[in-house]
Amino acid sequence: MPPASFKYRAFLSYSHADTGAARRVHRRFEGFRIDRDLVGRVTAMGPIPKTLRPIFRDRQDFEAGSSLTEQSIAALDASAALILLASPRSARSKYVNEEVRLFRSRHPDRLLIPLIVDGEPGNPEHECIPPSLRFAVNPDGTITDRPVDVLAADLRQEGDGFELAIAKVVARLIGLAPDEVYRRAERERQRQRRMRAAVGVVMVLLAVAGGTFYWQSQQQKQTLADISALVDKYSLVSPALAAVPGARAGLTQAITAIADGAAADPRYAKALALLKAGKPNDAEPLLRAVAEDKAKRAGNDAKAAAAAYRNLASIAAVSDPGRARDYYAQAAKLDPSDMLGMYWNGWYQQDAGRLDAAQAAFAQVIAAAKPGSDDEALLGAQLGTGDIQDQRGKLVVALATYQGAKDLADRLAMSDPSNALWQRELALSYSKIGDVEVPQGNLPAALASYQAGFAILDHLANSDPGNNNRQRDLKLSYDNIGDVQLAQGSLPAALRSYQAGLAIADRLAKFDPGNTKWQRDLSVSYDRVGDAQVQQNTLPAALSSYQAGLAIAQRLANSDPGNGGWQRDLAAAYNKIGEVQVTMGELSAALSSSQAGFAIFDQLAKSDPGNTLGQSDLAVAHGDVGGVQLAQGNLPAALNSYQAGVAIFDRLVKSEPGNTEWQRDLSLTYASLANVYRKANQPWRVREELAAARAIIVQLMAQHPDSPEWKQDIAWLDQQIAALRN
């Protein structure tokens, strides 16, 4: 039944002790201005209404009497949703508990949205979620002992903040993404604020000195609130920022600096207005002009110029990591003493596949960082260095680097056990160690490392069930464990781990459909479940899983065609589907899928020729298309595809000889060419390609004889060459 068919849009459940908060929230919901452009749009919740009124708020004294009134029960039944004001008072209130219990048992298909006012979910001393929501409720209304995950919006400033939390609830009530609701509401709030500011000017002119100081204090508070709202907004709508360590802190610093400079520099003032209007791309040229001017005077103050470039980079990262990379590099040249800025420079260089530049930046951090003041940058640089060593096939060195990072994270965590950041970094270090132990072939050790990280993340998630980021960390940890179990051949266990991760990803995606990071996580989880199903040879089920992941990737890519990461995910999804279709013998469909993925990789490579990762993706995509063409018997086309891949990998290897991953990819592509010549009955060409493939692996083994992967490669190539002699 659509919400419009109910008497009430929602029922507001709260403790009598929280009446003040309930009044404020109730007024905000009933007075919430839904943008005229949205009204009438049909969503999963039906047509969007002009207003959310009426929201039922029981005004009786809840502490009088021993049970719910008939009026309350009737209102519950007549409400499309229930909004729970979660606090320690409501968690102890038998009336709130009863309202939630009745609503869940009688209307399990309707929305129930917790909104935290105070307290901490899962903390026995400050629990804010009543038992009827913490545990599963049977159809007969009995509360079980089976815990359930609770995802809540948080009104507090240290949580979502009042306006963003309200927008999240409104979004769920009307079936839209929170960022769309929040962005439109912000525009209206800005308009109202400008009107109030005009009145404020007159008041200031008339105020006495004491009144003036008070007004300035209020303005300062409003400015801080504005900055927090902008950071929330861009963190919410920008998936590009999600993967960058410390990005939120950098964005906060940047917007604060822009706001502080607005009074003295009209370019900063205009840029701030554009940021508030949701136009970061338009603000960027103004910020770049400021940074360039400061750089011209860098002899006087290079640090100020570097700070301007870091601010510019944080804003550019909202929409274009490539431009952010260039700005961070410029800032690092101007002020190499800023450790966090140097770390970000290294991170962006590494993300673009520029490993030499990234390693140099990380090395500067490791050499110059001061323990106690630069711990975050130092730990990040150690982990980043390990990542580069891993990518270059230096597994023993990478493992030692990761273990050093783990030891640092362990010391930091022990020095401040209440610091969740250090606990999380310790878990990440364990995961990185596992990432190296897997290619070393030490799967039992890798599983133990991943499980050590999982134990930390599971504790963090259980200690704060309402913290969605911790739930996501736990999901990723399930994925790591599933990867090892899959490699060990423990297919049922791997599938269970992947499905546990999928369940978390699905809950997060449903809780906040507008959170693109969580939508992507759900897509990746479907892919991993599909991987396990492929290994179990349940190909139709695997194809369904991959197609579910593709559907999400397609929506994300369509929503932001300029987002290279989402385009890359979409291309990879097409390739996975193509691989299954080849195995199932559906070669025509497989060729269409692999060509769709290739077209995306080709466009990405052309749009950023300097991004070596994009070039590597394109080479692999040539091979995927060639594999289908080979299966179809179209040898000339397959030959062209594989040769194009060889040409790209050859260029990449020559540009960075230390990248062992590209060298191995080149070897595998030579081996694929040998398959084409084998089908063409040209054994001399088969021998040439296999010899070229083998020469690369021999060279790699001479440098790093500990790699079991390369040992397997050489054994397989020797077997293929021996078969030619028989």
N, C-alpha and C positions, 0 to 999 in steps of 0.2 A: 504494500500500500504506500503510495507516495506521501511525503511529509505534509503536503498541502491538504490531504484528506483528514489530518488529525486536528483536533481542537487547539493543541499547543505544539509549537515548534520544538520545545524542549521542556523538561522538568528540571528545576534547579534544586539539587539535594545538598543540604549543608547543616552543620551543627548550629544550634541557637547561639553558641559562643562566637560564631563567625558571622553574625548578622551584618556587621558593618561591611565586611568584604563582600558578602552576598548582595547587599544593596548596590555596591559599586559595580560589581560584575553584572548584575541584572540590568542596571541602567545602561551600561555600555552595550550589552547585547541588544536590548530593545531599541536603543538609539543608534545602533550601528548603521552607517550609511552604505548601502550596497550600490555600487556604481551603476548608473543608468544603462551603460553599455552591456552590463551583465544580466540585467533583469530580463527574464524570459528565456535565457539560454537553457537548453535541456541538458542535464547531467544525470549521473547515476542516481541522484537524489530527487530527480524530477525537475520541473521548471524552477529557475532561480527566482525567489520572491523579491518584492520591493523592500520588504522589511522582515525581520525575524520575529516580530511580535505575533502572538503573545508568547512569552516565556513564563511558565508557571513558577511562582515562588510562594511557598506556603508561609503565611504571615502569622499563623497561630504560635502560641508558646509551646515549643516541642517538649518541654520538660513537664508539661501538665498532662496527666493521663498515662496509661500503660501501653497503648497500642496506637497504630496509625489511624487517623480519622478516615471516615468513608470518603470525605472530600479528597484527601491525599491519594487514596487508592484509585479513585475514579480519575484523578488528574494524571496519575502514573499511566493508566491504561489509555488515556486520551493524548499522550505525548509521543511525538515521533522519536525522541531521544532523551537521554538522561545525562545531565552535566553534574558531576560530583565535585564539590569544592573540598579537596583533600587536605586535611590537616590532622594533627594529633587529636584535636577535639572531635572531629567527625569520625576518626578511626575508632574512638571509644564510645561514640553515640549509638545506642541500640536502635534509635529511630532511623538514623542514616543507614545503618547496616540493614535494617528491615526494608527500607525503600529500595536499596540496591538489590537485595535478595529477591524481592518480589518482581522487580523490573527484569532481572536476568532470567528468572524462571518462567515468567509469563510471556516475555517478549525477547527471546534469545536472538532474534534477527534484527533488532533495533540497535541503534548506536548508543554506546555508553562511554562518555568521554570524561576521564579524570582531569582536573585542573588543580594543580598544587598551589596552595596558599602558604603552607608552612609544613615543617617536618621533613622526614627523610624516609622514603620507602625502604623497607627491609631492615631498618634500625629499630630494635625492640624498644629503645627509650624514646624514640621520636617517630614511631610509625604513623603514617598519615593515610594509609589505605585500609578501609574496614575489611573484616574477614570475608564478607560476602563478595568482595572483589579480588582479594588475594588468592582465594581458593575457588576451584570449580564448583558450580552449583548444578545439582541434578535437576531433571525436568520436574520432579515433584517438589522442588524448592529446598531440599536439604543441602546444607553446605558440606562439601567433602573435605578431605585432608590433602587433596591433590593441588599443589601450588600452580598458579598460572602467571604468565608474564603480564605485567601491567606497564603500558606505555602512556605517559602523561605529558600534557603541556604544563609549563611551570611559569606562574605569574611573577615570581620573584626576579629582582634585578640580576641576581647571580645565575638565574636560569634563563628562560626565554625573554624575560621582561614582560611587562603588562601588555603592551600593544601587540607584540608578536604572538604571545600566548593566546590572546583573544582572537587574532587573525587565524591561528591554527584551528581553534574550535569552530569559528565561523566557516572556515573552509570545509571542514568535515560535515558540518550541518547542511551546506549547500552543494557539496560535491565538487569543489574546485581545489586546485593546488594552492597551498598556503601563500606562496610567493606572489601569486596573482592578486589574491585578496589583500595581502599586506601592502603591496606596491600601490594599489589603487587607494587604499585607506590612507596611506602616507601622503599622497597628493592632496587629499581633502584636509588632512591635519595641517599640512604646510600652508594651505590657503587660509585656514582659520588662524594659524599662528601669525601669519603676516598681518591679519586684521587686528589681532591682539597687540602685536608689536607697534602698530600705528597708534593705538590708544596709549600704549606704554610710553611712547615718546612724549606725548602731552603730559602724562603723569610725572615723568622725570623732570620736565621743565618746571613743574609746579612743586616738586618735592623739596623738602628740607634736606639737609645733609644726611641725617640719619636715615631718612626714607630712601635717599639715593643709594646709600650703601646697601640697604636691604634689597632694593630693586636689582642692583648689580649682582648680589648673591643669588637671587632667583634666576637671573639670566645665565649665570655661570652653571647653575644646576641644569637649566634647560639645554644649554650647549652640550653638556656631558651626556644628557639623555639623547640629544640628536646624534651625537657621535656613536653612541651605543646602538641606536636604531639603524644607522647606516651600516655599521659593521655586521649587525644581524642580517640586514637585508642582503648585502652582497655575499656574505658567507652562505646564506640560504639559497640564493639563486645561481651561484657560480660553481659549477662542478670543477672548473679548472683550478680553483683554490683548494679543493678538498684534499688533494694528495700532497700538498706542500707543507712540510713540517714548519710549525710556527707561523703559518700564513695569517691566521686570525690576529696574532699579536702584531705582526707587521702591518696589517691593514688598519688596525686600531691606531698604531703609531702614525701612519701616513695621514689618516683622516684628521687626527688631532692636530698634526703639524699644519695641515691645510687650513683648518679652522682657526688656529692661532695666527697664521699669517694673513688671513683674509682682511684684517683691519689695515694692514700696511701695504698689501700688494693686491691691486684690483684683479689680477689674473687668478690669484688664489681664491678671491671672493667669488668670481664667476665660476671657477672650477667647482667650488663647494656647492654652489647653486645647481650646477649640472649634475653633480653626484646625487644631490637630494632629489632631483627630477628623474633619476634612474638612467642617466646618460654618461656613463664612464668613458666611452669612446670619444665623446665630444669634449670631455674635461682633459683628456690626455694631452692634446697639443699645447694647452695652456700650461700644464705642469711641466711639459718638456721645455717650453720656452724659459720658464723660471730656472730649471736645472741647467740649461745651456748658458744662461746669463751668469749663474753662480760659478759654472766651470770656467768661464772666461776670466773670472777673478779668483781662480782657484789658488793662485800664489798667495793670496791674502788669507783664504780660509777654505782649504781643500775639504775639510771635514763637513762644512756646511753644504758644499756642492755635492759631495757624496751622499749626504742625507737627503738632499732634494732628489737625486736619482733613485735612491731606495724608495722614497715615497712614490715617485713616478712608477717604479717597477711594481709596487704593490697594487696600484690602481690598474696598470696594464694587465696584470695577471688575472684580473677578473674575466677578461675576454680573450687574451692572446698571450699564452706563456712564451711564445717566441720573442715578442717585443720585451716582455719582462726579463727574459734571459739577457738580452743586449743591455738593458738598463742596469741590471745588477752587475754585469761585467764592467761597465763604465764606473759604477760606484766603487767597485773593488780596486780599480786602478787609482782612483782619487784618494781612497782612504783604506789601505790594506790593513789598518789596525783595528777596524771594526769586525770583530770575530763573527757575529751573527750574519752580518752582511756578506762577509767572505764565504761563509757556509752556504748561504742562499745562492750565491754566485756558482759555487760548486755543484749544488743540487740541480740547478737549471741546466748547467752544462752537461751534467751526467744524463739528465732526462732527455736531452737532444742527441745523445750518443757521442758527445765530444769528451771522450774519456781522458785524454791527456790534459785538457784544460781543467776538467773537474778534479783530477787527481792533484794537480798543482795547487788548486784552491784549497782542497782538503788538507794538503801537506802544510800549507801556511797556517791554517787554523791549529793543527796539531802541534806545530812548532811554537806558536806564539800564545795560545790560549792559556789563561790563568785559572787554575783550579779554584773553584768557589765562586767566581764571577762569570766564567765563560763555560760552565759545565754543559749547558744545552748544546752549544755550538761544537764543543769538543767531542761529546758523545756522538752527535750527528755526523761529524767529520770522520770519526773512526768507523762508524757503520758504513758511510759512503765509500771510504777507502776499501773496506772489505768487499763491498758490492763490485767495485771496479776490478779488484783482484779476482773475484769469482768470475766475472764476465771474461776475463782474459785467461781463464783456465788455471790460474795459480791457486789451486785449491788448498794446498797446505798453508801457504802464506795467508790466504783469506781466512782460513779457520783460526789461525793464531790471532789475526786482527779482530775477528768477531769475539773471540774469547777474551781478548783484552778489553773490548767494549763491554762485554758482559760483566767482567770484574769491576769496571768503573760504575756501571749501572747498579751492580749489587752493593757497592760501597755507598752510593748515593741513596739507594733505597733503605739501607740499614741505618744511615745517619738521620733519615727522616721517614719513618715507616708510614706516616699519615699522608705523605706526598704521593698521590696516585700517579702523577706524571712519571716519577722515577720507577714506580712499580711497573707501569706500562712499558717503559723503555727496557726494563730488565726482561720482561716477557718477549719484547721484540728481539732482543739480543739472542735469547734462546732460539727463537724462530730462525734467525739468520744462521746460527750455528747448524741447525737442522738442514737449512737450505744447501750448505756445503757438504754435509755428511751424506745427503742423498746421492749426488753425482759421484762421490767417492765409493759408493756401493755399500756404505756402512748403514744399512737401513735400520737395524735395531737401535743404534746410537741416535740416528735421526728421529726415530719415533720417541725415544726417551727425551730428547731435547724439545721436541714439539709439545710433548705432554707436560714437561716442566713449565713451559710458557703457558700452556692451557690452564694449568692449576692456578697460576697467578691471575689470568684474565677471567677465569670462572669465579674466583673470589671477588674480584673487582665488580663483575657484573651482578653477583648476588648481593653484594653489600650496597649496591645502588641500582635496584631494578628499573628505576625510572630514567636512568642515564642511557640514552639510546646509543651513544658512541661506544659505550662499554659493551653493549649487546652486539654491536657490529664487530668489535674486536674479537669477541667470542666466536662469532660466525666465521671469521677468517681463520681462527685457530682450528676450528672443526675442519675447514678445508685443508689445512696443512696436514693434519693427522690423516685425513682421507687420502691425500696424495701418496703418503708412505704406504698405507694399507693397500692401495691399488697397486703400487709397485711391488709389494710383497706377495701379491696374488690373493690377498684376503678380501675377495670381492664383496661378500655380504657386509663385512665390517666397514669397508670403504663406502659402500652405498649408504649405510646407516649414518656415517659421519657426514657425508655430503647432504643427506636428507635433513639431518639436524641443523646444518648450516642453512639449508634452504628454508626450513621452518622459521628461523630467526629473520632471514632476509625477507620472507613473505610478510611476517608480522610488521616489520619496520616499513615496508613499502605500502602496506595497507593503512598503517597509522598515519603516514604523511605521504600521500601520492605525489605531491609536488617536489619531494626531495629526490633529485636526480641521482645523487650518489647511491641512495638505497635502491632505487630502481635498477641501476647498473649492477649492484651487488646481486640482486635477484636474477638478473640475466646471466651473470657468471655462475651462480649456483645451479641454474638449469643446465648450463653447459657441463658442469662437473658431474652432475647426476647422469647426464647423457654419456660422459666418458666412462663411468662405471658400467652403465648398461651396454655400451659397445663391448667392453671387455667380457661381459657376461653373455655376449652374443644375442642380446634381446634388442635387435636392431630397430624394429618398429617403435618400441618404447624409447630408444635413444633418439630416433628421429623426432618423435613428439617432444622430447625434452629440449632438443636443440631448436626446434621451431618455436617453442615457447620463449626461449632466450632470444631468438631472432626477432620476435614480435616486439619485445621490450627494447632491444637495441635499435630497431627501426624507428620506434616512437621517439627515442632520445635523439637520434640522428636527425630526424625530421624537425624536431623542436629547435635545434640549433645547428644548421648546416655548417657553420664555421668552426664547430668544435671538432678538432682533429682526433681527439681521443675517442669520441663517440663514433665518428666515422670509421676509425680503425676497429673498434669493437664490432661494428656492423659487418665489415669485410671479413673479419675472423669468423663470425657466426655463419656467414654464407659458406666459407670454406669447410667448416665442420659438417654442415649439412651435405655438402658435395662429397666429402669423404664417405659418409654413410651411404649415400646414394650409389656411389661406385661399388661398394661392397654388396649392396642389394641388387646390383646389375642394372640400375636405372641410369644409364650412361648419358642419355640426352638431358635429363633433369640435372645430373651431376655437372655436366658442362655448363649449363645455364647458371647454376649456383656458383661454380668456381669463377666463371667470367664476371659475374656480378661483384664478387669479392675483389677480383683483379682490377676492375674499373675504378673502385674506390681507392685501392692502394696506389694505382697509377696517378690519380688526381692528387692524392696527398703528397706523393713524391714530387710532383711537378710544382705544387704550391710552396714547398719548402725544400729546395734542392740541397741545402746545407745540412739537413737533418738526416744523419746516416741511418738512424733507426727506420725512417721512412723508406730509404733506399733498400735496406735489408728486407723490409716487409715486401717490397715490390719484387725483389728477386725470388723470395719464397712463393709469392703469388704466381710468378711465371712457372715455377715448378708444379704448383697445384693444377694449373690449367694443362700443363704438359702431361701430367699423370693421367688425366681423364682422356686427353687426346691419344695417349699411348694405349689405354684400355680400349678405345674405339678403333684402334688400328690405323689411325691417321698419323703415320710416321713422319711425314714432312712437317706437319704442324707441331707435333711433339718435339721434333728436333729444334725447330725455331724457338719454341718456348724455353727449352732447357738451355740452349745456347745464350739466350737473352739473360737468363739467370746467372750463368757462368760469367758473362761480361760484367754484370753488376757486382757480384761477389769478388771478382778479380780486382776491380777498381777499389772496393772497400778494403780488401786485404793490403793492397799496395799503399793506401792512404794511412792505414794504421796496422802495421805488421804484428803488433802485440795482441790484437784481438783474436784469440784462439777460437771463439765461437764462429766468427766469420770464416776462418780457415777450415773449420770442420764442415760448415755449410757448403763451402766451395768443393770440398772433397765429396760430399754426398751428391752434389749436383753433377759432378763428373761421373759418379756411379750411375746416376739416372740416365745420363747420355749413353753410357754403356748398354743399358737396357734397350734403348732405342736401336742401337746398332746391332744388338743381338737379334732383335726381331727382324731387322733388315738383312740378316745373314751376312754381316760384315765382321767376322771374328777379329781381323787385324785392328779394326777401329775399336772393338770392345776392349782388346788388350791395351791399346793406347790410353783409353779413358780410365780403365781400372788402375793402370800404372800411375797416371797423374793423381788419381784419388789416393793411392797408397803412399806416394811420395810425400804428400801433405801430412798424413797421419804419422808417418815415420818421423818427420821433423818435429811434430808436436810431442811425440813420445820421448824424443831425445831431450826435450826441454822439461817435460813433466811426466816422468814414467809412472807416477802414482795413479793416473786416471784409468779406472776400470772401463770407462766408456770408450776410450781410444783403443784399449786392448781388445775390446769386442769388435771395434771397427776393423782393426788390422787383421784379426782372425777371420772375419767375414770376407774381407777383400782377398786374402790369401786363398780362401776356399774358392772364390769366384775365379781367380786366376788359374788355380790348379785344374779347375773343371775345363778350362779352355785347352789344356794340354792333352786331355783324355779324348 
